[in-house]
Amino acid sequence: MIDKIIKNEEITAPEVRVVNQEGKQLGVMPTQKALDLAYSQKLDLILVAPNAKPPVAKIMDYGKYKYELAKREKKAKKNQKIIEVKQMKFRIKIDEHDYQTKLKHIKRFLEAGNKVRVVIMFRGREMAFADKGKEILDRIIKDLQDVASVEKAPKLEGRDMWMMLKPKS
């Protein structure tokens, strides 16, 4: 929601462009005259465009305006898609069946619209076989080329080699 809605006596501009409830422009007038006009209709004067020259104020019901803003914000929040980053860990001595199972999980994550971080973990002397880890990652890329594209290429960091996959749109 807007940090602070400026209304009625809080408006400090000497003159404002006034718009009535129906959206019809009433022209530029002194702030006090606009306030009197709003009060005569038992409504509020709300600053809707404070950065305009002169600022734009609308005559409307403050409670209804706040409700409409909250409703609009709630709808925008409901419609946004949250993308999670899932992670799948492999070892260089992975069996074929385990590989296929993990591949199915990665495919399911990608089809749900999530990004997947694929990690090859090395233990002890396995660091000497970093090329085997790269082969596994290349095989994953090849096996998932129809549903995924590589967002970050395979990279060796410490004892892990990882890459990031994103779903194809």
Contacts in CASP RR format, 6 or more apart in sequence:
PFRMAT RR
TARGET T0000
AUTHOR 0000-0000-0000
METHOD contacts of the structure
MODEL  1
MIDKIIKNEEITAPEVRVVNQEGKQLGVMPTQKALDLAYSQKLDLILVAP
NAKPPVAKIMDYGKYKYELAKREKKAKKNQKIIEVKQMKFRIKIDEHDYQ
TKLKHIKRFLEAGNKVRVVIMFRGREMAFADKGKEILDRIIKDLQDVASV
EKAPKLEGRDMWMMLKPKS
1 69 0 8 1.000
1 70 0 8 1.000
1 73 0 8 1.000
2 69 0 8 1.000
5 46 0 8 1.000
5 47 0 8 1.000
5 62 0 8 1.000
5 65 0 8 1.000
5 66 0 8 1.000
5 69 0 8 1.000
6 46 0 8 1.000
6 47 0 8 1.000
6 50 0 8 1.000
7 44 0 8 1.000
7 45 0 8 1.000
7 46 0 8 1.000
7 47 0 8 1.000
7 62 0 8 1.000
8 35 0 8 1.000
8 38 0 8 1.000
8 44 0 8 1.000
8 45 0 8 1.000
9 35 0 8 1.000
11 31 0 8 1.000
11 35 0 8 1.000
11 45 0 8 1.000
11 47 0 8 1.000
11 55 0 8 1.000
11 57 0 8 1.000
13 31 0 8 1.000
13 47 0 8 1.000
13 54 0 8 1.000
13 55 0 8 1.000
14 30 0 8 1.000
14 31 0 8 1.000
15 28 0 8 1.000
15 29 0 8 1.000
15 30 0 8 1.000
15 31 0 8 1.000
15 54 0 8 1.000
16 28 0 8 1.000
16 29 0 8 1.000
16 31 0 8 1.000
16 34 0 8 1.000
16 45 0 8 1.000
16 47 0 8 1.000
16 54 0 8 1.000
16 55 0 8 1.000
16 56 0 8 1.000
16 57 0 8 1.000
17 25 0 8 1.000
17 27 0 8 1.000
17 28 0 8 1.000
17 52 0 8 1.000
17 54 0 8 1.000
17 55 0 8 1.000
17 56 0 8 1.000
17 57 0 8 1.000
18 25 0 8 1.000
18 26 0 8 1.000
18 27 0 8 1.000
18 28 0 8 1.000
18 29 0 8 1.000
18 34 0 8 1.000
18 37 0 8 1.000
18 45 0 8 1.000
18 57 0 8 1.000
18 58 0 8 1.000
18 59 0 8 1.000
19 25 0 8 1.000
19 26 0 8 1.000
19 48 0 8 1.000
19 56 0 8 1.000
19 57 0 8 1.000
19 58 0 8 1.000
19 59 0 8 1.000
20 26 0 8 1.000
20 58 0 8 1.000
20 59 0 8 1.000
21 43 0 8 1.000
21 58 0 8 1.000
21 59 0 8 1.000
21 60 0 8 1.000
23 58 0 8 1.000
26 37 0 8 1.000
28 54 0 8 1.000
29 37 0 8 1.000
31 45 0 8 1.000
31 57 0 8 1.000
34 45 0 8 1.000
34 57 0 8 1.000
34 59 0 8 1.000
35 45 0 8 1.000
37 45 0 8 1.000
37 59 0 8 1.000
38 44 0 8 1.000
38 45 0 8 1.000
38 59 0 8 1.000
41 59 0 8 1.000
43 59 0 8 1.000
43 60 0 8 1.000
43 61 0 8 1.000
44 59 0 8 1.000
44 60 0 8 1.000
44 61 0 8 1.000
44 62 0 8 1.000
44 65 0 8 1.000
45 57 0 8 1.000
45 58 0 8 1.000
45 59 0 8 1.000
46 57 0 8 1.000
46 58 0 8 1.000
46 59 0 8 1.000
46 60 0 8 1.000
46 62 0 8 1.000
46 65 0 8 1.000
47 55 0 8 1.000
47 56 0 8 1.000
47 57 0 8 1.000
48 56 0 8 1.000
48 57 0 8 1.000
48 58 0 8 1.000
49 55 0 8 1.000
49 56 0 8 1.000
83 113 0 8 1.000
83 114 0 8 1.000
83 115 0 8 1.000
84 114 0 8 1.000
84 115 0 8 1.000
85 114 0 8 1.000
85 115 0 8 1.000
85 116 0 8 1.000
85 117 0 8 1.000
85 164 0 8 1.000
86 106 0 8 1.000
86 109 0 8 1.000
86 114 0 8 1.000
86 115 0 8 1.000
86 116 0 8 1.000
86 117 0 8 1.000
87 116 0 8 1.000
87 117 0 8 1.000
87 118 0 8 1.000
87 119 0 8 1.000
88 102 0 8 1.000
88 105 0 8 1.000
88 106 0 8 1.000
88 109 0 8 1.000
88 116 0 8 1.000
88 117 0 8 1.000
88 118 0 8 1.000
88 119 0 8 1.000
89 119 0 8 1.000
89 120 0 8 1.000
89 121 0 8 1.000
90 99 0 8 1.000
90 102 0 8 1.000
90 118 0 8 1.000
90 119 0 8 1.000
90 120 0 8 1.000
90 121 0 8 1.000
90 133 0 8 1.000
90 136 0 8 1.000
91 120 0 8 1.000
91 121 0 8 1.000
91 123 0 8 1.000
91 126 0 8 1.000
92 120 0 8 1.000
92 122 0 8 1.000
92 126 0 8 1.000
92 129 0 8 1.000
92 132 0 8 1.000
92 133 0 8 1.000
92 136 0 8 1.000
93 126 0 8 1.000
94 102 0 8 1.000
94 136 0 8 1.000
99 136 0 8 1.000
103 140 0 8 1.000
103 143 0 8 1.000
103 144 0 8 1.000
106 116 0 8 1.000
106 118 0 8 1.000
106 140 0 8 1.000
106 144 0 8 1.000
106 148 0 8 1.000
106 165 0 8 1.000
107 144 0 8 1.000
107 147 0 8 1.000
109 116 0 8 1.000
110 116 0 8 1.000
110 144 0 8 1.000
110 147 0 8 1.000
110 148 0 8 1.000
110 165 0 8 1.000
110 166 0 8 1.000
110 167 0 8 1.000
111 147 0 8 1.000
111 167 0 8 1.000
113 167 0 8 1.000
114 167 0 8 1.000
115 151 0 8 1.000
115 164 0 8 1.000
115 165 0 8 1.000
115 166 0 8 1.000
115 167 0 8 1.000
116 148 0 8 1.000
116 164 0 8 1.000
116 165 0 8 1.000
117 162 0 8 1.000
117 163 0 8 1.000
117 164 0 8 1.000
117 165 0 8 1.000
118 137 0 8 1.000
118 140 0 8 1.000
118 162 0 8 1.000
118 163 0 8 1.000
118 164 0 8 1.000
118 165 0 8 1.000
119 160 0 8 1.000
119 161 0 8 1.000
119 162 0 8 1.000
120 133 0 8 1.000
120 136 0 8 1.000
120 137 0 8 1.000
120 160 0 8 1.000
120 161 0 8 1.000
120 162 0 8 1.000
121 159 0 8 1.000
121 160 0 8 1.000
122 129 0 8 1.000
122 130 0 8 1.000
122 133 0 8 1.000
122 159 0 8 1.000
122 160 0 8 1.000
122 161 0 8 1.000
123 159 0 8 1.000
124 159 0 8 1.000
127 159 0 8 1.000
130 156 0 8 1.000
130 161 0 8 1.000
133 161 0 8 1.000
134 154 0 8 1.000
134 161 0 8 1.000
137 154 0 8 1.000
137 161 0 8 1.000
137 163 0 8 1.000
138 154 0 8 1.000
140 165 0 8 1.000
141 148 0 8 1.000
141 150 0 8 1.000
141 163 0 8 1.000
141 165 0 8 1.000
144 165 0 8 1.000
146 168 0 8 1.000
147 167 0 8 1.000
147 168 0 8 1.000
148 165 0 8 1.000
148 166 0 8 1.000
148 167 0 8 1.000
148 168 0 8 1.000
149 165 0 8 1.000
149 166 0 8 1.000
149 167 0 8 1.000
149 168 0 8 1.000
150 163 0 8 1.000
150 164 0 8 1.000
150 165 0 8 1.000
150 166 0 8 1.000
151 164 0 8 1.000
151 165 0 8 1.000
151 166 0 8 1.000
152 162 0 8 1.000
152 163 0 8 1.000
152 164 0 8 1.000
153 163 0 8 1.000
154 161 0 8 1.000
154 162 0 8 1.000
154 163 0 8 1.000
155 161 0 8 1.000
155 162 0 8 1.000
155 163 0 8 1.000
END
